[in-house]
Amino acid sequence: MNKILPISTEYITPFRSIEILTLINQKESRLVYVYNFEGIHFRFFDSILSLISFFEQGIEPEISFLTEQELDKFLEGFGLGDLSTELNLKLNYRYRDAGNYKQFGSVIFSNENRLSIEEATQLIREKLISEEFFVPQNWNLPKLHFYPYDSELDHDYHEFESWEETDEKASDSRDVKEFLEGIEKGF
C-alpha cells in the first residue's frame, strides 16, 4: 500500500487546482499530479508531460475519477512499477550551410535505462568536436542536407542542440545508452 504525501497545491481558480503528490511504498517513490476540477472530477497524470499535454492540447488522461474516495483508493494501490509512460529521449541537431541557412532535425531513441537529459548531454559532449559538432553519417544519423549540396561551399559538420524527453515513438532502433556508448569522437 502506498503512502500519499502532498507536495503542493497550485490553484488555477478558487475551485480548480493541480495537486502534486508523492506516492511512497517500501521500495519506490513516484511524483504524480491530480487535476481537481471543482471537486467533482479528478484527473490523474503520471508525468508532468501528460499534464502539460492535457492543458495545451486537450489530451485527456486515461485515468480519472468522480469522487475523491475513488481517487484515494486508486493512489493507495497504484503499482509504482506499473507506470505506462516511459519517456524516450529526442536528440535535436541542426545543419548550418555556407550561406548560414539552418536545417533542423531530430532522432528519437528509446530510454530503457531512464538516462536523464543531463547524463545524456554529458555523454554526448565528450564525443563532439569542440563540444558542439559531429558528422551524422559517422554516428548512423540522417544528414540534414535538404538543399542541393555544393561541395565547394558546404561541409558535413552538424551541430548538437539539445536532448529532450518525449512520449513520441522511437525513430531509431537503438536505445539512447547503446547509441551514446557506440559513437566515437570524430575529427
C-alpha positions in Angstrom: 0.0 0.0 0.0 1.3 3.4 -0.9 1.6 6.4 1.4 0.4 9.6 -0.1 2.4 12.7 0.7 1.1 16.0 -0.6 3.9 18.3 -2.0 1.9 21.3 -3.1 -1.4 22.5 -4.4 -1.5 25.1 -7.2 -4.8 26.9 -7.6 -5.8 27.8 -11.1 -9.1 29.2 -9.9 -10.6 29.0 -6.4 -12.3 25.7 -7.3 -9.7 24.2 -9.8 -6.3 23.0 -8.7 -3.3 20.9 -9.5 -2.1 18.7 -6.6 1.4 17.5 -6.7 1.8 14.2 -4.7 4.5 11.8 -3.9 3.5 8.1 -3.7 5.8 6.1 -1.5 5.9 2.4 -0.7 8.7 0.2 0.8 10.7 0.0 -2.5 9.9 3.0 -4.6 8.5 6.6 -4.8 6.9 8.5 -7.6 5.8 12.1 -8.2 2.2 12.2 -9.6 -0.2 15.0 -10.5 -4.0 15.3 -9.9 -6.1 18.0 -11.6 -9.1 18.7 -9.3 -12.0 20.2 -11.3 -14.3 21.7 -8.8 -14.2 18.7 -6.5 -16.4 16.7 -9.0 -13.8 15.4 -11.4 -10.3 14.2 -10.6 -7.8 13.6 -13.5 -4.7 11.5 -12.7 -1.3 12.2 -14.5 1.8 10.1 -14.0 4.1 12.6 -15.6 4.4 16.4 -16.0 4.4 15.9 -19.8 1.0 14.3 -19.7 -0.3 17.1 -17.5 1.1 19.7 -20.0 -0.4 17.8 -22.9 -3.8 18.0 -21.2 -3.7 21.7 -20.8 -2.0 22.6 -24.1 -3.6 20.1 -26.4 -6.6 18.8 -24.6 -5.3 15.3 -24.4 -7.4 13.5 -21.8 -5.6 11.2 -19.3 -6.5 7.5 -19.3 -7.4 7.6 -15.6 -9.9 9.9 -13.9 -12.4 9.7 -11.0 -15.7 11.3 -10.0 -15.1 11.1 -6.2 -12.1 11.8 -4.0 -12.6 8.5 -2.3 -12.2 6.6 -5.6 -9.0 8.6 -6.3 -7.5 7.9 -2.8 -8.2 4.2 -3.1 -6.5 4.2 -6.6 -3.5 6.1 -5.3 -3.0 3.8 -2.3 -3.0 0.7 -4.5 -1.2 2.1 -7.6 1.7 0.0 -8.6 4.7 2.3 -8.9 6.5 -0.1 -11.2 3.4 -0.3 -13.5 3.7 3.2 -15.0 3.0 3.0 -18.6 4.6 6.3 -19.6 8.2 5.6 -20.4 9.8 8.7 -21.8 12.1 8.5 -24.8 15.0 10.9 -25.5 14.9 13.1 -28.6 18.3 14.3 -30.0 17.8 17.7 -31.6 20.5 18.9 -34.0 21.0 21.2 -37.0 23.0 21.8 -40.1 24.2 25.3 -41.0 25.3 25.6 -44.6 27.8 28.0 -46.2 25.1 30.7 -46.6 24.2 30.3 -42.8 20.9 28.7 -43.7 19.8 26.3 -41.0 18.1 23.0 -41.3 16.8 21.3 -38.2 16.2 17.6 -37.4 15.8 15.2 -34.6 16.1 11.4 -33.8 14.2 9.7 -31.0 15.8 6.9 -29.0 14.2 4.6 -26.5 15.4 5.2 -23.0 15.1 1.8 -21.1 17.8 2.8 -18.6 16.0 6.1 -17.9 19.0 8.2 -18.6 18.5 11.8 -17.6 18.9 14.7 -20.0 21.9 15.9 -18.0 23.6 12.5 -18.2 22.9 12.2 -22.0 24.2 15.7 -22.6 27.4 15.0 -20.6 28.0 11.7 -22.5 27.4 13.2 -26.0 29.5 16.4 -25.3 32.5 14.1 -24.6 32.2 12.8 -28.2 31.5 16.1 -30.0 34.2 18.1 -31.8 34.7 21.2 -29.8 31.7 20.1 -27.6 29.4 21.1 -30.5 30.0 19.4 -33.9 29.7 15.9 -35.3 29.4 14.2 -38.7 26.0 12.4 -38.7 26.9 9.6 -41.1 29.7 8.6 -38.6 27.0 8.0 -36.0 24.4 6.5 -38.3 22.2 9.5 -38.1 20.4 11.2 -41.0 22.2 14.1 -42.7 20.2 17.4 -42.9 21.2 18.4 -46.4 17.7 19.3 -47.7 19.0 21.7 -50.3 21.4 20.8 -53.1 24.8 20.1 -51.6 27.6 22.3 -53.0 30.9 20.6 -52.2 32.9 23.8 -52.7 30.9 25.7 -50.1 29.2 23.2 -47.8 30.5 20.7 -45.3 29.4 17.6 -43.4 29.5 19.1 -39.8 26.2 19.2 -37.9 25.6 20.9 -34.6 24.3 19.3 -31.4 21.4 21.4 -30.0 19.8 19.5 -27.1 18.2 16.4 -25.7 14.5 16.5 -24.6 12.2 13.9 -23.1 9.3 12.9 -25.2 6.5 10.3 -25.3 6.8 10.1 -29.1 7.7 6.7 -30.5 11.4 5.9 -31.1 12.5 6.7 -34.6 15.9 4.8 -34.2 16.2 1.2 -33.3 19.0 1.8 -30.7 18.5 2.6 -27.1 20.0 6.0 -26.1 22.6 4.4 -23.9 23.6 2.0 -26.7 23.8 4.9 -29.1 26.0 7.0 -26.8 28.3 4.1 -26.0 28.6 3.2 -29.7 29.6 6.6 -31.1 33.1 7.9 -31.3 34.6 11.4 -31.3 35.3 12.4 -34.9 37.8 14.8 -36.3 
